[in-house]
Amino acid sequence: MNVSTYLFPLFLICVISVNSVFSDDSTRTQPQPVDAQLISECMSILRGGLVSEEFWPAMHAAEALTYAGAGSEVIAALTSRLPNEQDDQRRCGLVRELYRAGDHSHLQILFDVLGNPSSKGRTHAAESLYKIGQTADKKLLREAMNQSESIPLQIMAAAALIKAKDSAAMDLVRRQLQSSDATARNLSAWVIGRHGNKDDAGPIKTALQKESVAAPKDEMSVTFLTVSLASLGDSECRTALVSQLSSPNPTARAMAAEFAGLSRTTEALEKLKELLKDPALDVRIRSAQSILALSKASSH
């Protein structure tokens, strides 16, 4: 997911019940039954996505191919694109996926963009550094975290530092979860869903309860908070995530498809198979990615 992309559908089941049950079902961590033909179909979708003219879906395909063990294909496809790319946001995406695939020679570009106050790609740089777990210049990341002009930049820089076990960064994200600013709250929930624990569920549920009775509802906020709870292991929000795979909003379907794998929502597998034929490329890519993820044992 690119944090600048906002979603609008509701995860109704989880909104209705804020007293959801957390499950430690160990079967979710086990490889799910997926046959060789389906694996081949998923890989074909990802390879087609990699060469697509749709930039961010192509980056998502690159990410999935790397995790599937095809990093060399990603490097071959993306290396020639980087020198000609002038947009800092896209440059960050290319560097990120090249790095994940094994080519670390362009890493400095991310720090250069992060440190350039006039660049429109600073948040993408911080998000990319977070996603590849690279914190070589912690001073620059802390400066980005401590500034207040851009909340997305602040939280993505904090997320990168959280991966480096920076407790101050996690404290900041938890404080921002209490913010009256929707962007701060939503992105904080997004980070906490990946790096928090079940003790974080209470504040997120409180925020979700407030959003569910607001008039009008902020559907973006409900979505981010719900996804966070699903990632933390909330079983009812996992059910809501499966429902969201049928959303008429293609961005929502793509988001739900991505999180089906991240949250080990194994009951989504059959619907993910259907979505391999979805008209939206990013939905097909994220569905293929999650099927491949669920076919393997969880690394967590």
C-alpha positions as a Python dict, from the first residue, in 0.01 Angstrom:
ca = {
    (1, 'M'): (0, 0, 0),
    (2, 'N'): (105, 358, -67),
    (3, 'V'): (5, 559, 236),
    (4, 'S'): (-119, 845, 19),
    (5, 'T'): (-396, 623, -120),
    (6, 'Y'): (-717, 658, 81),
    (7, 'L'): (-1003, 412, 86),
    (8, 'F'): (-1373, 480, 133),
    (9, 'P'): (-1579, 161, 189),
    (10, 'L'): (-1686, 45, 535),
    (11, 'F'): (-1587, -277, 706),
    (12, 'L'): (-1936, -306, 853),
    (13, 'I'): (-1903, -620, 1063),
    (14, 'C'): (-1619, -487, 1270),
    (15, 'V'): (-1783, -148, 1312),
    (16, 'I'): (-2095, -307, 1452),
    (17, 'S'): (-1907, -504, 1717),
    (18, 'V'): (-1622, -333, 1896),
    (19, 'N'): (-1596, -619, 2145),
    (20, 'S'): (-1433, -849, 1891),
    (21, 'V'): (-1253, -1169, 1978),
    (22, 'F'): (-880, -1216, 1932),
    (23, 'S'): (-780, -1559, 1816),
    (24, 'D'): (-453, -1747, 1845),
    (25, 'D'): (-555, -2008, 1589),
    (26, 'S'): (-222, -2171, 1509),
    (27, 'T'): (-358, -2323, 1187),
    (28, 'R'): (-335, -1977, 1030),
    (29, 'T'): (43, -1994, 1043),
    (30, 'Q'): (53, -2319, 847),
    (31, 'P'): (81, -2341, 464),
    (32, 'Q'): (-259, -2342, 300),
    (33, 'P'): (-344, -2596, 26),
    (34, 'V'): (-257, -2441, -311),
    (35, 'D'): (-186, -2651, -619),
    (36, 'A'): (92, -2600, -870),
    (37, 'Q'): (-143, -2473, -1142),
    (38, 'L'): (-267, -2195, -915),
    (39, 'I'): (88, -2099, -820),
    (40, 'S'): (172, -2081, -1191),
    (41, 'E'): (-131, -1858, -1255),
    (42, 'C'): (-28, -1625, -974),
    (43, 'M'): (326, -1598, -1105),
    (44, 'S'): (197, -1525, -1456),
    (45, 'I'): (-18, -1240, -1322),
    (46, 'L'): (278, -1092, -1133),
    (47, 'R'): (509, -1114, -1435),
    (48, 'G'): (249, -939, -1649),
    (49, 'G'): (202, -675, -1383),
    (50, 'L'): (574, -608, -1361),
    (51, 'V'): (584, -482, -1721),
    (52, 'S'): (257, -292, -1697),
    (53, 'E'): (237, 79, -1775),
    (54, 'E'): (47, 123, -1446),
    (55, 'F'): (337, 233, -1229),
    (56, 'W'): (236, 147, -872),
    (57, 'P'): (73, -186, -958),
    (58, 'A'): (400, -270, -1136),
    (59, 'M'): (587, -193, -812),
    (60, 'H'): (345, -411, -619),
    (61, 'A'): (409, -692, -868),
    (62, 'A'): (782, -643, -820),
    (63, 'E'): (740, -672, -444),
    (64, 'A'): (545, -995, -475),
    (65, 'L'): (787, -1146, -727),
    (66, 'T'): (1079, -1079, -497),
    (67, 'Y'): (903, -1253, -210),
    (68, 'A'): (829, -1541, -447),
    (69, 'G'): (1201, -1582, -517),
    (70, 'A'): (1211, -1407, -856),
    (71, 'G'): (1417, -1105, -754),
    (72, 'S'): (1647, -1142, -1053),
    (73, 'E'): (1350, -1082, -1283),
    (74, 'V'): (1265, -765, -1091),
    (75, 'I'): (1619, -630, -1124),
    (76, 'A'): (1624, -706, -1496),
    (77, 'A'): (1294, -526, -1550),
    (78, 'L'): (1349, -217, -1333),
    (79, 'T'): (1717, -129, -1364),
    (80, 'S'): (1683, 51, -1695),
    (81, 'R'): (1382, 251, -1575),
    (82, 'L'): (1555, 429, -1289),
    (83, 'P'): (1797, 659, -1480),
    (84, 'N'): (1512, 802, -1691),
    (85, 'E'): (1265, 858, -1408),
    (86, 'Q'): (1234, 1222, -1299),
    (87, 'D'): (947, 1196, -1050),
    (88, 'D'): (1088, 1158, -697),
    (89, 'Q'): (794, 952, -575),
    (90, 'R'): (840, 701, -855),
    (91, 'R'): (1218, 703, -814),
    (92, 'C'): (1164, 599, -455),
    (93, 'G'): (937, 316, -566),
    (94, 'L'): (1195, 188, -814),
    (95, 'V'): (1482, 208, -564),
    (96, 'R'): (1272, 34, -302),
    (97, 'E'): (1188, -262, -524),
    (98, 'L'): (1540, -290, -663),
    (99, 'Y'): (1671, -295, -307),
    (100, 'R'): (1425, -563, -203),
    (101, 'A'): (1525, -767, -505),
    (102, 'G'): (1892, -752, -407),
    (103, 'D'): (2035, -444, -582),
    (104, 'H'): (2140, -210, -299),
    (105, 'S'): (2346, 24, -513),
    (106, 'H'): (2080, 297, -534),
    (107, 'L'): (1994, 325, -165),
    (108, 'Q'): (2143, 674, -128),
    (109, 'I'): (1869, 809, -356),
    (110, 'L'): (1613, 744, -81),
    (111, 'F'): (1816, 938, 175),
    (112, 'D'): (1879, 1218, -76),
    (113, 'V'): (1507, 1254, -142),
    (114, 'L'): (1427, 1232, 229),
    (115, 'G'): (1674, 1509, 304),
    (116, 'N'): (1558, 1740, 26),
    (117, 'P'): (1301, 1983, 175),
    (118, 'S'): (1177, 2083, -170),
    (119, 'S'): (1108, 1728, -289),
    (120, 'K'): (753, 1597, -316),
    (121, 'G'): (886, 1248, -259),
    (122, 'R'): (994, 1273, 104),
    (123, 'T'): (706, 1069, 243),
    (124, 'H'): (761, 804, -23),
    (125, 'A'): (1130, 797, 70),
    (126, 'A'): (1049, 744, 438),
    (127, 'E'): (787, 482, 354),
    (128, 'S'): (1034, 304, 128),
    (129, 'L'): (1304, 307, 395),
    (130, 'Y'): (1051, 160, 635),
    (131, 'K'): (949, -112, 393),
    (132, 'I'): (1306, -224, 325),
    (133, 'G'): (1410, -188, 689),
    (134, 'Q'): (1695, 52, 614),
    (135, 'T'): (1788, 309, 881),
    (136, 'A'): (2152, 382, 797),
    (137, 'D'): (2095, 756, 845),
    (138, 'K'): (1900, 766, 1168),
    (139, 'K'): (1976, 1135, 1215),
    (140, 'L'): (1791, 1219, 895),
    (141, 'L'): (1502, 992, 988),
    (142, 'R'): (1475, 1146, 1333),
    (143, 'E'): (1470, 1493, 1182),
    (144, 'A'): (1184, 1382, 957),
    (145, 'M'): (1006, 1225, 1253),
    (146, 'N'): (1043, 1536, 1469),
    (147, 'Q'): (920, 1787, 1210),
    (148, 'S'): (552, 1876, 1220),
    (149, 'E'): (488, 2025, 875),
    (150, 'S'): (399, 1687, 722),
    (151, 'I'): (221, 1428, 935),
    (152, 'P'): (256, 1144, 680),
    (153, 'L'): (631, 1210, 659),
    (154, 'Q'): (656, 1217, 1038),
    (155, 'I'): (477, 885, 1084),
    (156, 'M'): (654, 703, 801),
    (157, 'A'): (992, 815, 937),
    (158, 'A'): (883, 693, 1279),
    (159, 'A'): (778, 361, 1126),
    (160, 'A'): (1125, 316, 978),
    (161, 'L'): (1281, 383, 1318),
    (162, 'I'): (1039, 142, 1486),
    (163, 'K'): (1192, -134, 1277),
    (164, 'A'): (1524, -36, 1434),
    (165, 'K'): (1369, -86, 1781),
    (166, 'D'): (1343, 286, 1852),
    (167, 'S'): (1106, 313, 2150),
    (168, 'A'): (1065, 689, 2111),
    (169, 'A'): (931, 635, 1759),
    (170, 'M'): (676, 383, 1882),
    (171, 'D'): (572, 622, 2158),
    (172, 'L'): (517, 894, 1900),
    (173, 'V'): (301, 670, 1683),
    (174, 'R'): (93, 563, 1981),
    (175, 'R'): (42, 929, 2077),
    (176, 'Q'): (-63, 1014, 1723),
    (177, 'L'): (-328, 743, 1743),
    (178, 'Q'): (-501, 975, 1989),
    (179, 'S'): (-482, 1272, 1752),
    (180, 'S'): (-791, 1457, 1636),
    (181, 'D'): (-627, 1471, 1292),
    (182, 'A'): (-764, 1186, 1084),
    (183, 'T'): (-448, 1139, 878),
    (184, 'A'): (-232, 1113, 1190),
    (185, 'R'): (-471, 866, 1350),
    (186, 'N'): (-515, 651, 1041),
    (187, 'L'): (-149, 618, 953),
    (188, 'S'): (-61, 552, 1316),
    (189, 'A'): (-313, 269, 1323),
    (190, 'W'): (-162, 136, 999),
    (191, 'V'): (182, 121, 1164),
    (192, 'I'): (56, -16, 1495),
    (193, 'G'): (-124, -294, 1312),
    (194, 'R'): (216, -418, 1198),
    (195, 'H'): (431, -344, 1500),
    (196, 'G'): (200, -316, 1798),
    (197, 'N'): (52, -582, 2020),
    (198, 'K'): (-288, -677, 2155),
    (199, 'D'): (-254, -413, 2426),
    (200, 'D'): (-284, -157, 2145),
    (201, 'A'): (-626, -288, 2046),
    (202, 'G'): (-814, -95, 2313),
    (203, 'P'): (-728, 256, 2187),
    (204, 'I'): (-788, 149, 1828),
    (205, 'K'): (-1128, 4, 1916),
    (206, 'T'): (-1214, 324, 2102),
    (207, 'A'): (-1128, 526, 1792),
    (208, 'L'): (-1326, 284, 1575),
    (209, 'Q'): (-1630, 312, 1801),
    (210, 'K'): (-1620, 693, 1773),
    (211, 'E'): (-1596, 672, 1395),
    (212, 'S'): (-1882, 423, 1371),
    (213, 'V'): (-2126, 662, 1538),
    (214, 'A'): (-1998, 981, 1374),
    (215, 'A'): (-2229, 1167, 1139),
    (216, 'P'): (-2125, 1163, 867),
    (217, 'K'): (-1894, 864, 901),
    (218, 'D'): (-1536, 905, 786),
    (219, 'E'): (-1512, 587, 580),
    (220, 'M'): (-1137, 627, 533),
    (221, 'S'): (-1081, 630, 908),
    (222, 'V'): (-1306, 328, 964),
    (223, 'T'): (-1110, 135, 704),
    (224, 'F'): (-766, 209, 845),
    (225, 'L'): (-872, 130, 1201),
    (226, 'T'): (-1040, -194, 1093),
    (227, 'V'): (-738, -311, 896),
    (228, 'S'): (-517, -242, 1196),
    (229, 'L'): (-734, -457, 1421),
    (230, 'A'): (-742, -737, 1165),
    (231, 'S'): (-364, -730, 1148),
    (232, 'L'): (-343, -751, 1527),
    (233, 'G'): (-553, -1068, 1516),
    (234, 'D'): (-912, -952, 1565),
    (235, 'S'): (-1124, -1237, 1426),
    (236, 'E'): (-1436, -1029, 1355),
    (237, 'C'): (-1234, -772, 1164),
    (238, 'R'): (-1083, -1057, 962),
    (239, 'T'): (-1439, -1153, 870),
    (240, 'A'): (-1502, -793, 768),
    (241, 'L'): (-1187, -800, 557),
    (242, 'V'): (-1316, -1104, 366),
    (243, 'S'): (-1641, -920, 301),
    (244, 'Q'): (-1447, -624, 169),
    (245, 'L'): (-1298, -841, -107),
    (246, 'S'): (-1638, -797, -275),
    (247, 'S'): (-1639, -418, -249),
    (248, 'P'): (-1740, -229, -565),
    (249, 'N'): (-1441, -1, -500),
    (250, 'P'): (-1133, -151, -674),
    (251, 'T'): (-893, 30, -441),
    (252, 'A'): (-1071, -124, -145),
    (253, 'R'): (-1059, -470, -304),
    (254, 'A'): (-686, -431, -362),
    (255, 'M'): (-628, -321, -3),
    (256, 'A'): (-833, -609, 135),
    (257, 'A'): (-653, -854, -91),
    (258, 'E'): (-315, -732, 30),
    (259, 'F'): (-415, -757, 396),
    (260, 'A'): (-564, -1103, 355),
    (261, 'G'): (-209, -1231, 328),
    (262, 'L'): (-55, -994, 581),
    (263, 'S'): (-311, -1086, 846),
    (264, 'R'): (-314, -1458, 757),
    (265, 'T'): (-686, -1441, 684),
    (266, 'T'): (-692, -1795, 552),
    (267, 'E'): (-1070, -1799, 504),
    (268, 'A'): (-1019, -1548, 221),
    (269, 'L'): (-838, -1798, 1),
    (270, 'E'): (-1132, -1900, -217),
    (271, 'K'): (-1233, -1539, -280),
    (272, 'L'): (-873, -1447, -361),
    (273, 'K'): (-875, -1714, -630),
    (274, 'E'): (-1181, -1550, -787),
    (275, 'L'): (-1011, -1211, -778),
    (276, 'L'): (-730, -1335, -1000),
    (277, 'K'): (-972, -1249, -1281),
    (278, 'D'): (-1072, -910, -1140),
    (279, 'P'): (-1087, -627, -1399),
    (280, 'A'): (-850, -413, -1187),
    (281, 'L'): (-483, -500, -1231),
    (282, 'D'): (-383, -407, -876),
    (283, 'V'): (-654, -633, -735),
    (284, 'R'): (-523, -924, -942),
    (285, 'I'): (-166, -854, -830),
    (286, 'R'): (-250, -823, -460),
    (287, 'S'): (-465, -1136, -476),
    (288, 'A'): (-182, -1333, -636),
    (289, 'Q'): (57, -1198, -376),
    (290, 'S'): (-162, -1309, -87),
    (291, 'I'): (-229, -1652, -234),
    (292, 'L'): (146, -1707, -258),
    (293, 'A'): (190, -1579, 99),
    (294, 'L'): (-82, -1808, 235),
    (295, 'S'): (66, -2107, 49),
    (296, 'K'): (372, -2076, 271),
    (297, 'A'): (412, -2099, 647),
    (298, 'S'): (397, -1770, 831),
    (299, 'S'): (737, -1618, 911),
    (300, 'H'): (597, -1464, 1232),
}
